[in-house]
Amino acid sequence: MKVKTEALVIGGGAIGVCCAYYLWKKGVRVTLLEKDEIAAGSSYGNAGLVVPSHFIPLASPEALRKGLKWMFAPQSPFYIKPRFDLDLISWIWKFCQFANKRHVNDVAPLLYELGEVSRFLYEELVQLEGMQFGFDKKGLLLLYKEEGAQSIHAEAQIANELGVPIELLDIRQIKELEPNLKMEVTGGLYYPQDAHLNPADFVCNLASFLAEQGVIFHKNTEVVGFENSDGTISQVHTTKGHFIADQVILASGSWSPGIVKSIPLKIPIQPAKGYSVTIKPAKKIMSTPLLLREAKVAITPLGERLRFAGTLELAGMDSSINQQRVQAILHAVPGYLPEFASENLAHAKIWAGLRPCTPDGLPYLGRAENISNLIVAAGHAMVGISLAPVTGLLVAQIFLNKKPAIDLHPLRVGRFS
Ligand SMILES: Cc1cc2nc3c(=O)[nH]c(=O)nc-3n(C[C@H](O)[C@H](O)[C@H](O)COP(=O)(O)OP(=O)(O)OC[C@H]3O[C@@H](n4cnc5c(N)ncnc54)[C@H](O)[C@@H]3O)c2cc1C
């Protein structure tokens, strides 16, 4: 089989489906390839937070400091599976070069701008297409304990400098926001502009909508290689035949570096495994998503369910469930919210996903320098749901050779070549 198209998107996660949406809106003929089902990767069971407030990249002094303390402790929020892996060593080396205050100051405005535009695009999507995926702009409440107070105030200061709306809350004010919540915390930081959604519903509903509009989806179709003729991808080989496209969009999350192995392109990405635990509590406890600051656990209300998500484990391309890591989440929660005893959480739906993490905490977004018809949109780490619409919009602008509305130089694809 040989199929021809204008835009060939590889990957049916939040990023791939949003690229397909904004390309389709511009009148481009789109085909999307997915090796599994739609939303089979990291986009399925994540916390679903749409958070312009996540303007601090993963590569930051705090991540480095805490990472060094936690890295080999199997029940800590961050863990590296000890092994000899040259790609991992090189990634950690690069990460350490970026984990400084200057890098945070340099990139925070860009991350915030991308997040804000993306949140606005979500609102537009709901209004324009009438799509339902549990989108709710309830803000995000960070709860912290005494030991986290200093870092919360430092974050609040950066937020103020960037003009991000925030409110520092004491216990009484938190109670006003969430009257049913029993807490053992020192205070809170509230980001009123943040939102949340059901990520699996978002990706699957958008894909179904696009299929009805004529976008072609080939599921269970794995890309296995490329034919590269003089710096152009002339064919994409898959397990279900060959595809020819004017332009190819690589949106395959953590799998992206493996897919481009046969072409001259270096996009270091480490898969950082995280888990979510979803329960159906007997009564509605809260409506604002929470972030338990020191434990690094997010709690998202999803209709009648609550999802607890967290931990970051560098263990390679392995999405198996490590019960010790799940326990790290379950044990952390009652320390903040005593009504969630860890045994009540044990009979829940557990999921693991691989966050695609770059060494500098910024996604790759742009044309591959040495392959004229390849656009890369991968490496969104902890903010792939937040940034999916703006990524799709920018990919469509790049595809049409329009000047992107946002300066994408820091996200250029060849920055580690
Ligand atoms: C526990 C956890 C909580 C998170 N919480 C949040 C959050 O609250 N907010 C937020 O913004 N982000 C969050 N994230 C991060 C977010 O999930 C990711 O950044 C995002 O899902 C990445 O989307 P993607 O489309 O790039 O990758 P994926 O969703 O992984 O999609 C890649 C797709 O490519 C397909 N693919 C791979 N190889 C091939 C191939 N050879 N051929 C064809 N198809 C292929 C895969 O099957 C997959 O479907 C969280 C992640 C985790 C793990």
The ligand as a Gaussian input file, in Angstrom:
#p B3LYP/6-31G(d) Opt

LIG

0 1
 C        1.718000      11.132000      35.790000
 C        1.695000      12.218000      34.753000
 C        0.980000      13.382000      34.988000
 C        0.982000      14.413000      34.051000
 N        0.202000      15.502000      34.277000
 C        0.157000      16.499000      33.363000
 C       -0.676000      17.624000      33.561000
 O       -1.394000      17.721000      34.551000
 N       -0.666000      18.612000      32.635000
 C        0.120000      18.551000      31.517000
 O        0.144000      19.503000      30.746000
 N        0.907000      17.465000      31.279000
 C        0.927000      16.440000      32.167000
 N        1.715000      15.346000      31.946000
 C        2.560000      15.320000      30.751000
 C        1.754000      14.945000      29.511000
 O        1.059000      13.748000      29.769000
 C        2.683000      14.780000      28.318000
 O        3.541000      15.899000      28.188000
 C        1.864000      14.659000      27.018000
 O        0.906000      13.656000      27.149000
 C        2.770000      14.372000      25.836000
 O        1.954000      14.236000      24.716000
 P        2.527000      13.666000      23.347000
 O        1.403000      13.675000      22.384000
 O        3.801000      14.357000      23.020000
 O        2.984000      12.170000      23.714000
 P        2.107000      10.853000      23.923000
 O        0.800000      11.135000      24.526000
 O        2.976000       9.869000      24.617000
 O        1.811000      10.393000      22.446000
 C        2.779000       9.863000      21.592000
 C        2.052000       8.876000      20.700000
 O        2.949000       8.444000      19.677000
 C        2.657000       7.088000      19.424000
 N        3.820000       6.482000      18.773000
 C        5.007000       6.201000      19.337000
 N        5.836000       5.624000      18.456000
 C        5.153000       5.549000      17.286000
 C        5.472000       5.031000      15.995000
 N        6.672000       4.471000      15.716000
 N        4.530000       5.101000      15.008000
 C        3.304000       5.652000      15.271000
 N        2.955000       6.128000      16.476000
 C        3.863000       6.089000      17.475000
 C        2.418000       6.523000      20.823000
 O        1.721000       5.284000      20.796000
 C        1.620000       7.629000      21.469000
 O        0.217000       7.465000      21.331000
 C        1.725000      14.280000      32.858000
 C        2.420000      13.099000      32.605000
 C        2.401000      12.063000      33.526000
 C        3.147000      10.793000      33.219000

